[in-house]
């Protein structure tokens, strides 16, 4: 009998599909095999994320080197190859796809661009020509899986998405490989290897951050003055702030505002003529409505989680993915839509009714008051098909993130509980009426001077009732230049006595650094600062990256040392600023333009909608890539041909004045002196001031930013020996340039609670460092706590997701392709034995039954058979 092979993205999803599809009409239960599930009509297996990558072309069977010789690298056809770490899983799928009884394939990978790419690359790498259908799931509940199975999409329907996915992958490869290699060749021309990563999306994102960093660096604070007065009427006292009623906005100076004075004498004159005088009140009161924000897409969810809880974008995505995949209480998180389909009203009613009828005893993780608010929305018939919630035209692949209707279990981890609460409250709140305020603007006129006071009172909480009293208080002053307060009663035309007036001296402030929330919003609009939610949503198809990739872009910039987290803010490093300056100097701004990259993202969206041909997009990308390489090559050639002036400094070794300067180095002009200092040492470009200090004093104090031959950053000083040679001087206790930098627990975000400390009634937290996952208590005192897991174990990197499972659930997921002490691959679960002397334990999956013993091989085959025998891993 012919069978259909269903391929999921992860093993856990394959297990969910087997459980759910066994209940489909006419379907029988599945039998669990080692790497797949099977019944009479279907086989279900999975990838483990990406299994295939684009291969680097070879020349005469050898890898292409890092020089200029082969740039630009432009393969006519991209070669696919299995990723080494997951090659075994690829072999499993290849064997299943090639089975004679498997006559059709179903793509059940995540419903989006990346899921489409994972599946398509597997099929293309194998060369399979079997019919394909698509299982497109909006959530992981049993009902949603069965519903998606009834509505399998055709291969023709999915072709535009597949084209966009391949174009995104190939364009990132072309731009990333060529720009990185060209810039690395340029920056390594003085010797050494100075890796300079660049990319189609990450470099424009860095440009946005670097522009803000430069604005902060050149900012010069200015003193300004405000006049504040205290007035009294029969009902009591209130404050007012002087303003210039004739003020005209200055487009060239954002710091000029109607309440600011730039001359102290002018401010003191206002105080003198107003203090002790009577003023007349002019007052207007008007109703103001505040509508509930839209439902969440991934980016808005990440922004709010960053603001409220300090979660990184990556952490929020991990939590949302767990709530979707593991707990099945949220719909698909990697969405860019904030609306629901117009035919989803019935499902929404069902979810709200589930919440409303729920027993509010704390037997699960549903917020206790949410059922009451859901009942209020239903009882008042507020759940209607409004366009702010239900709009099919604004739903692409996936709709907004909402609860599935399943009640989360009581043991839901704290971080998952916080995120679920956010989504569930927003889901209920969108059906409530607007919050209603009364806003009073009071002008107290004292002779020719006017003082402004603002009051805002909540009249009807509307949707704010779902969020409680604190949210209502915050909303009352939201968006106010002047803090809105409850004003004492007064009428238009009343008089007020000026009891006091004073001058306040203040300073202008530099632009704020981006945090992850503000950066995500700016990436969403390709660098344009847009505050209005609905306008930003309309621009989102021209943003940098997609909701699913933005977290990885930020983490990539951090990994490349271009940016760093400073508390909750993001700062650009010297290395990051230098790259953007260099790109501008070379004249390859197209590589760093947020607007151009936003246009490319728009074109990928058009491709998904069958409005743009794949070849047209790739021609543009190839042209841009060639331009970047050729301009960088020309820049290097021009630099070498440049004639440099002598460098004025006194040689600290021989006393001679003056150094010869070339493109690469400075050399003492005394023919008998051997002092020569390269402009770039171990990847760090020295400034003129640093060169002068080094040659004159023969020493530079320790500096950050050097890079070792192994590619690791290190800190060191420099000294010139009597021989004229420049050498490193390492700080005390740090003579290893490849040692990792110290980790700052005070500014980092923990990934989970420490199970060892929990047993001892302590509040330890697990952090992700460059070398391990470790409890902050263990970092200070290894005897007090032994919660530590290496980042790389048996030559296999342990993912953050598996580390979190290890510490919170006591067992990681299955980790494949670890390498034992004897160099043999194996798979294992990692066990967390919290409270025991040895924290790390191993659990091996069941082995295949051994076949009957064959005759023992002899001669040259005997050694090979012995090498392939299984063994226990080394730790």
N, C-alpha and C positions, 0 to 999 in steps of 0.2 A: 504493500500500500504506500502511495506517495505521501510525503509529510512536508509540513511547512516549518521552517526554522525561524524562530523569533529571537532577535538579538537585542538585549538590553544594554544599558551603559555600565551598570555595576551588578555584581552578584546579588546584592540585597534586593535590587529591583527585579531581577530574574526570579527570585524566590517569591516576591509579592505577586508577580504575574502568574506564576504556577498555581498559587493558592486561589487567586481570583478567577482565572480562566477555567479552572476545574469546575466552576459553577455555571459556566456558560451553557446555553442549551445545546445538547448533543455532544458535549465535551466530557471526557472521562478524566479521572484523577491522574496526576502525573507521578511517575516514579523518579525518585532522586538518584541520579548517578553522580560520579565524582565532580564533573564540571558542567553538568547540564541536567535538565528535567525532561522526561519523555513520556508520552502516551501513544495511543494508536495513530493519532493524526498530526501531532505537533512535537517539536523539540524546542526547548527554551534554554538559551545560554546567554552569556554576557561578555562584554569587554571589561576592562578595568580602567575606564577613561580612555585616553588616546593610546592606541596600539601602534599607529603608523605615523611616520614623520617624513617630511621632504628631505631627500638625501642631497648632500653636497656632491656636485659632479667631481669626477676624478680625471687626472691627466696621466695617461700611460699607467693606469692602475694605482696611482699614488694620490694622496690627498693634496688639495691645492694649498700652497703656502700662504703666509700672511702678507706678502709683498704686493707690489703694484702689477706684477707680470700678467696676471690673469683677470684683472679688474677691467670692466665690470663683469661679474659672473651672471650670465644670461642664458640659462638652459632653454632650448626650444621646447622640450618636453620635460616636465618635472618627474624625477624618479622617486618612487615611494619605497621606504624600507621599514621593517619592524623596529620599534624602539627596543633597545637591548633589555631594559629592565622588565618589559612585559612580553618578551618574545614567546615564552611558553604559552601564554593565553592566546596569542595570535595563532599558534600551531593548533590549539584546541579548536578554534573557530574555523580555521582552514580545513581541518579534518571533517568537521560537521557540515560545512558548506559543500564540500566535495562528495559527501555521501550520495550514492546513487538514488536512495529513496527520498532525499530532500530535493523537492522540485520547485519550491518557492521560498522567498525570504521576506521577513517583516522587520522593518527598522523600528525598534522600541526604545532607542536611545533617547536622551532628554529632548523634549520637543522644542528645538531651537536651532540656531546656526551651528553651534558646536556639536550638538548631538547628530545633526545631519552629516557633518564632516567626519566624525568618528566612524560612522557606519559606511559612508561612501568610500573612504580611504581603505577600509578593510576589504570591501568587495572588489575595489579596483586592484588592490595589491595582489589579491588571489586570482583575479581575472575571471570572476564568476559572471555568467551571463543569464542567471535565472531570474524569473519575474520578481519584482519588488513591490511591496506595499508599505504603508506607513501607519504605525499606531501612534496617534497624537493625543497624549494625555494631559489634562489640565490639573488633575490632582491624583494622588495615589490611593484613594479610597477604592474599595472593591467595586462600588457602583460606577465610579468614574472610569475604572479600567474596563469594565464590561461594556459601558456605553461607548468608549473609544474603539473597542474591538468590533462593535457593530458598524462603525463608521470608518473603516480603514480607508486611508487616502491612497490614490493611485500614484505610481511613479511619475507620471506626467505632471501631476499637480505639484510634486515636490522638486521638480527639476530647477525651477528658478531659485529656490532656497539653496539647493545644492550648488548651483553656479555661484551664488553670492558667498557661500561658505568657502568654496575653493578659491575664489578671487581674494577674499580676506586673507586666507592662509598664504597664498602665493605672493600677494603684494607685501605682506608683513615680512616674508622671507626675503624677497628681492631687495626691498628698501633696507631692512635690518642688516642682512649679510653684507651688502655692498657699502652702505654708509658706515657701518662699524669698521669694516676692513680698510676703507679709504682713510677715515679719520685716524685709525690706529696706525696705519702706515705713515701718515703725516706726523703724528705725535711721537712716533718711535724713530724718527729719522736721525736723532742725536745719539742713538744707541739704546739698548734695553728694549723692553716690550711694554708699551703704555696702552693697554686696552682701553678703547674709547667707545663704549656701547652707544648706539643710536637706533631709533626705530620710528616707524610710520606714525605711531600714536604717542609713544612715550616722550619723544623729543618735543612735539608741540605742547604737551602737558607741562613739561619742564619749562618751556618758554613762558607760559602763563605765570608759573611760580617765580621764575627768575625776574620777570618784569616787575612783579610786586616787591621782590627782595631789593632790587635796585632803587625802587621808589622809596623804600624804607631807609636805605643807606644814604641817599642824597638828601633826605628830608631835613630841613632846618626848622626847628620849632620857633614859633613866634608868640610873643606875649599879646594877649588881648584882655579886654575888661568887660564885665557885665555889671549892671546896676540892679540890685534886688531890693524890693521895698516890702514893708509889712504894713498892711492896711487894717483898719478896724471899722466895723459897722455894728448895728445893734445886736446882731446875732452872734458876733464874735470876730475873730481875726482871720486873715488869709494873706498869702504871699503873691506877689506879682513880679514879673521880670520886664525891664524896659525893652522896648523895641522901636526900631526906626520904621515908621509907617511909609516912608518914601523910598525904602530900600529897593534896588533893582539888582536882580541876580547877576553876578559876574561869572560868565562862562569860563574865564581863564583862571579863576581862583575860587575853588570850592570851599575854602575856609571863611570866606566873607559871608556872614549871615545877618539877618535883621537885628538880632539881639546883641551883636558883638561891636565893641568900640575898640579902636586901635590907638587911642590917645588917653592916658590916665587923666590929664587935666580936664578933658571933655567929660569923662565919667564923673569926676568930682564936682564939676559944675552942675551936672544933673542932680546929684545928691543934695547939693547946697540949695538948689531952688525948689526941691520937692519935699525935703524933710520938714515935718510939722505942718504942712499945707493940707488943704482939703482937695479931694478929687471927686470926679463925677463918674458914675458907673454906666457903661454901655454894655449891654449883655444880650447874647442870643443863645437859645437852647433849642437843640434839634434832635430828633430821634436818629440813631445810627444802628444799622444792622450788620452783624458779622456772620457770614456764612461759614459752615463747616468746611475744612480743607477736603480736597478730593481723596478718594481711596489711594492706597499706597501702590506705587510701582517699586522696583528694587532700589532705584536711586534715592527716591524720597524716603524709603524705609531706612536706608543706610545713613542718610543725612540726619534724620531725627534720632536714630539710635546713637549716632556719634554725639549729638548735642546733649541727649538726656543721660546716656550711660557711659560715654567715652569709648564705645565700641569702634574698632577700626572697620573700614568698609569690608575687608576680608572676613573679619570675625562675624559681622552681621550676616554676610552671605552664608557662612558655614552654619550659623544658627538657624537661619531661615531654611536652608537645605535640609537640616535635620528635622525641623518641624514639618516639612513637606514629605520627606522620604521615609524617615524612621517613625515619627509619631503620627503622620498622616492627618494633621489638624489644620494645615494651611495648604492653599493651592500653590501651583508652580511659582517659585520665587523669581526666576530670571526673566521677568517681564518688563516691558517698557510702556505698558498701558495702565491708565488709572481709571478705567471704565469697565463696565460689565456688558455682555451682549444683551440686546433687548429681549431675547427669549429666556433670560435667566431669572425673571421675576419669581417664578414658582420655586426655584431652588433657594432663592434668598428667603422667601417666606418660610420654607422648611427649616432652614438654619436658625432663623429668628425664633420660630416656634420651639425648636429644640432647646435653645437658650432659655426662653421664657418659661417653659414647663420644667426646667431643671431644678432638682432639689439643691438648695444652696448650702447644705451641710458640707463641710470641708472634706469631702471624700475624693475630690479630684482637683485639678488645677484651674477650673473655670473660675474667674473672678466672681466673688460672692454677690456683688451688686449688679452684675451684667444682665442676669436674667430679668431683674426688675425693669431695667431700662429697655430691654428687648420687648417686654410685655407692654410697656408704655407706648412704644412705636407702633405695635400691632393694634392695641386698643384704640388709639387715636387715628387709625387708618392713615398714618404718615408714610407707609411703604407704598410708594407709587412709582410708575415708570418715568421718572424725571431724567432729563438729558444730562444732568451733572453726575448721574450714577450709571444709567443705562444708555449707552450710545454705541451701537455696533460699528459705526463708521470710524470710531477711535480705538477699536480693538483689532490688533494685527494677529500675530501668532497666539498670543495669550492675553487673558484679561487681567484685571487688577488682582493683587494679593488679598485674599479674604479667607476667613475660616471655612473649612470643609463641612462643618456640622458635627464632626466627631468631637467628643469631649476629651480634653487632654488628661492624661493620668496624673495622679497626685504626685508621683515621683519625678515629674518634669523638672529638669535642672533649673537653677535660678535664672541663668541667662536666657534659656528658652522660654521660661515663664514670663520674663519681662517683654520679650519680643512678641509672644503670643498675645499678651495683654494689650500691647500697642495696636496690633492688627485687629483684634476683636473689638476693642472700643471704637476704633475708627469705623469699622464695619457697621456697628449699631448707630453711631453718631450721625452718619451721613443721611439717615432718614429723619432726623430731628429737625425742627424749624431753626432759623437763624437765632443767634443770641441778640437780644435787643438792649441797647444802652440809650441813656440820655446824655448828650454831650453839651456842656456849657462852656462857651468862650466869653470871658469877661475882660473888657478893656476898662481899666481905671485911668481916667485922664486927669492929670494934675497939671493945670495950665497947658503948656504946649507939649508936654511929655505924656507918653502912653505906656502903660504897664499891662502885660498880658497874663491872665490866669486861666487855667484849663481844668475843668472838672468832668468826670465821666462816671456815671452811676449805672450799674446793671439793673435793668428793669425786669427782663425775662431771660432766664439762663439758656433756654433752648437747648442746643446740642452740648453746651458746656456742662449741663447737668450730668452727662455721662462721664465727665472727667473730674467732677468734684469742685469744692470751694476754692482750692489753691489755683486751679486753672482759670476759674472765673476772675480771680483777683489779678492774675497775670494778664489776662485778656483786656482788662479794664484800662491798662496803661500801654498796651501794645501799639507800636508805631507812633508814639507821642514824642516829639522833640522835647517838650517840657513835661515832666512827670505829672500825669493826670491824678488829681486828688478829689476828695469829697469837699466841695466848696461850701462855706457857710452861706446861709440864705441871704439873698439881696435881690432887689428888683432893678430893672432898667430905670435909670434916672436917679437912683439913690446916691447920697453922698457918702464918702469914706474918708476917714482921717489917716494921714500918713504918719504912723507911729515911729517908723524907723526907715532908713535907707542906707545902703552901704555898697561899696565898690568891691567886687570880687576879681582878683587877678588870676588869670588862667593861661594855659599854654595850648597851642594847637598840637594835635596828636598825629603821628605818622599813620599811613594806611595800616590796617591790621593785617598780620600774616594770615594766610589761609589756614583753616583747619580742614579736617576731612569732609565735614559737612559743606562748607563753603566751596571747597575745591570740587566736590562732586557736582554741585549746582553749576559751577562755571564750566566744567567739562561737558555738562549736559547741553550748554548753550554755546559751545566752542569758543569760550573766552569772553563772551559778552555778559556783563553783569546785569542780570534780570531778576528782579525781586518777585514780580507777580507770578504766582504758581501756574495759572492757566496759559499765560504768554510763554513761560518757559516750557511748558508741556508741548505747545505748538511748535517750538523750535527744536525739540529734542531729536528729531530725525537728522539734524545736522550737527550733532554733538561729537565729542571726542570719544571713540570707542562705543561700547554698548553697556547697558546696565550689568550684563554678565561679565564684562571684561575690565571695567574701571578699577575694581579693587586690585586686580592683578597688575594693572599698569602702575598704580601707586606703589605697591609692594616691590615691583621691579625697579623703580627709581630709587627706592630705599636700598635695595640690595646692591645696586650699582654705585651707591654712595653719592648720588647726585642730590638727594634730599635726605632730611632726617627729621624724626619726630622730636619736638621740644615741648614737653608736657602734652597739651592737646593740639598744639599748632604744628605746622610744617615749615621748616626752614630749608633754604637752598644752601648747599655746601659750596665752598670755594671751587671745588671740582665742577659742580653743576653750573655755576655762573661762568666759569672759564669756557665750558663747552658752548654755551649759547653765544658768548662773545666771539668765539672762534667761528661759529657757523655764520654769524653776521659778517665777520671780516672776510671770510672766503667768498661770501655772496651766494650761499645756498639756503636762503630763507625759506624756500619751498619745503625744505625738510623740517622746518620748525614752525610753520604757519598753522595756527589753530583753525583759521577760517578755511584754508585749503583742505585740511584733514577732515573738517566738518562736511565739506562738499563731497569728499570721497565717501564718507559714511552715508550721506544722502543718496549717492549713486548706488551704493550697495543695497539700500532699501528699495530703490527703483528697480534694481535687478530682481529682487525678491518678488516684486509685483509684476514682473515680465515687461517692464518699461524700458530696459536698457540691456544691450547685448554684452555678454562677458568679454568678447574680444576688444570692444571699444574701451572698456575700463582698463584692461591689462596693457593696452597700447600706451595709455597715459602714464601708467605706473612705470613701465619700462623706459619711457622717455625721461621721466623725472629721475629715475635711478641712474641712467647714463649721465644726465646733467650733473648730478651730485658728485659722481666719481670724477668726471672730466674737469669740473671746476676745482675740486680739491687737488687733483694732480697738477693743474696749471698754477695753483697757489703755491704748491711746494717748489715747483720749478722757478717761479718768480722770486721766491724767498732765497733760493740758492744763488741767484744771479745778482742779488742786491749787494751794493757796496756799503759797508758799515763804518761809521766814524769810530775813532779811537775812544776807549772808555777811560774816563778820568778817575784814577785812584792810585794810592801809594801802596806798593807791594810791601806787605808786612814781613816778607822773607828776605828780600834784598834791599829794600828801601827805594827802588827805582819808581819814578812816576810815569804812569801811562800803561794801558793795556791794549793790545791789538784785539779787535773784535771781528769774529766771523759769524756766520749764521748759527754755528753750533756752540762756540765756546769763546772765552776770554783768555788771552795768554800774555804774560808779562813781556814787555818789549825789551827787557834786558836779555841779550842772547845767552848769557851765562846762567840764567834763572830758569828753572823747570816748572814754575807755577802755571798751571793751566786749569781753568774751572769751566766745566760744561754748563750751559744755560739750563739744561734739564738733567736732574740727577734722580735716578730711581723713580721716574715717572712724575717728579715734581719740577715745575718750571719756576726757577728762582727769579725774584724781582731785581731791578737794578740796585735798590737799597740793600737787599740781602747779599748780592754779589759784592758790593762795596764793603760791607761789614766783614764778609768772609775773607776777602783778600787783604784787607788792612789789619784786622784783628786776628786773623788766622783761625777764627772760631765763630760758629753760629749756634745759639742755644737750641734745645730740642724743639722740633716742629712736627705737626701731624701732616699726613698726606703722602708720605713715601710709599712705594709699592714694591714688594719683594719679587723675586723671580717666580715664586709660587703664586703670585697675583694677590697677595694679602697686604693690606695697608699696615704701616707701622710708623712709630714715632722715633725720631733720632735727631741728634745734633750733627754738625759737620765741623771738621778741623782740617787744616792744611799742615801736613807733616813737613819736617825740614827738607825732605826729598822733593817737595812740591806736589806730592800726591794728596788728593782729597779723600778723607776717610770718614766713616760714620762714627758717632759717639752716642752710645745708647744710654738712656736714663738708668739709674740704679735699679737693679732687679728686673730689667727688661732688655736683656741682650739678645733676645730672639725676635727678629723682625716678622716672623710668621706667627707669633703668639697673638691670640685674639685680644681686642681691646676690652677693658673692664666694662661690665654690664651695669647700667643704672636702673635699679629696681624702682626708684622713686618716680621715674617718668614713664615707665613701661606699663602696658595693660596686661593683667594676668589672663591666662587662657581658661583656668578653672581653679577650684578649691583643691587644697592638698589633702588627700585621704589619710596620710600618716598623721598630720597635725590634727585632723578632725577627730581621730581616735583618742588623741591626747587633749582634746578640748581646747585646741589652739586655732587661731585664724590664719593659718599659712595659705599662701597662694602659689600656684604653679605658673612660671614664666617661661617664655620661649626665648632662649639666647642663641648666639651664633654657633654654640657647640653642644648645647643640651637643652632639655626641658627640666627645670629645677625649681624647687620650693625656695622662697626667699629666706625661710628659716634655715634650710639645709645649706644655703650659700654662706650663711654666717657661722653655722655650727653643725658640722656633719654628724656629730654625736647626738644632737638633739633631734635631728630629722634626716632620714636617708632617701627622701623622695627626689630621685634624679634619674633621668633617662637620656642616654646619648642621642644626639641628632642623627648620627650615623652608626648603625649597629650591624656588624657582620657585612660591611661594605654596602649596606642598603640604607638610604635616607628614610628616617621615620617621619611621616607626614604629621602636620599639626592635628589633623582629624584623628589619626590613630593614637597620637599622644593623649588627646582629650579622652578618647575611649579608654585608654590604658588607666588613666588616673581616676576617671569618674565611674566607669563601669567595671573596672578590675580586669578588663581583657580588651586587647586591641582587635582590630579586624585582621583577617589573614594577610600576612606580609609575605609576598612571594619573591623568589630570586635573591634571597640572602645567600651569602657565601661563607661556607664553613672554614675552619682552620686549614683544612686540606684543599681548599679551593673549589669545593663542590657546591652547586646551588641547592637550596632547600627552602621550604616554606614553613612558617610557624605563626601561631598566635603568641602575643606577649602577655604574660600574666602579671598583674600588680599585686604583690603580697604585702599590702599595707599592714604595718605593725610587726612584721617579721624582720629578722636580722638581715636577710637577703631579700631585697625588694623585687628583683626581676626573676620571673619564672617563664617557662616555655611550655607550650601545648602544641603538639604536632597533629596535623590532620591525619585521619586514618589512611594507611597505605593501601595501595592496590594489592589484592591477594597475589602472592608470588606464584608464578607458573611452576609446573613440575620441573624439578632440577634437570637440566640438560647435561650431557656429558661435559666434564670439565675441559675447557680449552687447553690446548697445548701449544708449545712453541711461542711464536711472536704474539699470538692473540691472548696468551695467559695474562700478561701484564695489563693489557687494556681492560680486560674483564675485571681484574682486581681493582683498577682505578675507578670503575663505574659503580662499585658496590656502595649502597647507601650507608650513611653514618649520622651520628648525632652532631649538632652544630657546636662550634666553639663560640664562646661569648665574646 
